[in-house]
Amino acid sequence: MTRNLVVLALSVALLNVSALADAPAGFTAFQGQMYGQANQGQPAHHSTQSITVKVPRGMIIDAAAGGGNISCCGGDEKSNGASTSVPTGIYVEPAGGSAGEWGVFNITRDAIVDDETGEIRGYKLSADLYCGPSAVHGGCNVHLAGWIKLKPRP
């Protein structure tokens, strides 16, 4: 019985991750994704997390793509209408479980610069993640995956 529950939990987690796998054409994925969780009866999850992407030589961020505002929240907070800003050149997909509430906020992108040459070697995507477990429906989780749009340096 316990083994079946573990297999079921892993299957659900993998389904949530696979839902984050697609981005618009021409975008490059950041390495990994941000994730947080909290179990029923435990304190909420709060964290600031980062993921990075390397930029090939001769490429720069395409600030004409991506960006804008997205719905920040889900689960019990899905209908609150709140949004969060995404930096230009970036596409993100937040997701989370249906139990409890979750949100992603304060999404930023920062250049990773080579100290010797001053050349941009990559970008860091950071965000604040939150999820609050439900007393009735169980624990919660929150995911954030990100992609960047690059173009050749003019």
Secondary structure, 3 states (H helix, E strand, C coil): CHHHHHHHHHHHHHHHHHCCCCCCCCEEECECCEEEEECCCCCCEEEEEEEEEECCCCEEECCCCEEEEEECEEECCHHHCCEEEEEECEEEEEEECCCCEEEEEEEEEEEEECCCCCCEEEEEEEEEEEEECECCCECEEEEEEEEEEEEECC
